[in-house]
Amino acid sequence: MAPGTHALIGWCTANVVPLTRRDRLLVFLGGMLPDLDGLGVLLSSDAYFRYHHILCHNLLGCLVWALAPALFARDRLRCVTLTVLNWHLHLACDYFGSRGPWNTPPWVLPYFYPFIGGWSGGEFVGPAWYWNPWQWPLNSWANTLVTVAGIVGWVYIAVRLDRTWFEFVWRRLDVEVCQMLRKWFGGRAEEQWSEREGKVILRAYLAIVVLVLLACVLAGSHGGGRGGERFLLEPLLCLACQHPALNDNPSAQSKSA
């Protein structure tokens, strides 16, 4: 998915439970840092396609970053937990929503790299489930829906908790944005969620995480390797996205996520 979508999901995750600003930043970055492996685009397109979704989109990258909240967070247990969940939500979103055009293979997501999988003869090889056969294009309606949901959550947090991600870089702008949104949508700012509201938000978040991760397991069990399989929901998604059907023999990769 697009970096902006990951940022929205990361920000919502960082506000599920009460945390200090520093702890929120650590959790928020857990949803953004997997895309560090996309910085190869600054060198060349070859470096981008070779290393993006590989170097940091894995369990090892998650564990390395989890050391930061383990060492520096005030509420270490909750911060580490949310950071790990945030990282995995990023991986799950890319596992499903980062394909190129329908007639291209799914983009690899090597969860156990560098321990399992690697390059051979100029291409990445690994277990079949590293390639999600149900992966849809980056510009699909499903990604748009997730982005819209993230925007709604971002606005709701700004109205109710009086903060946005601008708190990390420009506090005055953060305050002005929140005040403007309350003028538009109404509402009263609080320091944290009400008891009832907090329970509903936490349970809803955990339910979403469980369903998303179960979907990844299910998709992985249908892994078809680099070429993938015909996406089970393809007719519905193709109709909504007005994309042509998948070919039986996909051509070379062409992606931009």
Secondary structure as UniProt FT lines:
FT   HELIX           3..14
FT   HELIX           21..30
FT   TURN            31..32
FT   HELIX           33..42
FT   HELIX           45..51
FT   TURN            52..54
FT   HELIX           59..72
FT   HELIX           76..97
FT   TURN            102..103
FT   TURN            111..115
FT   STRAND          118..120
FT   TURN            121..122
FT   STRAND          123..125
FT   HELIX           128..130
FT   TURN            133..134
FT   TURN            138..139
FT   HELIX           141..161
FT   HELIX           165..168
FT   HELIX           171..185
FT   HELIX           195..221
FT   TURN            226..227
FT   TURN            232..233
FT   HELIX           234..241
//
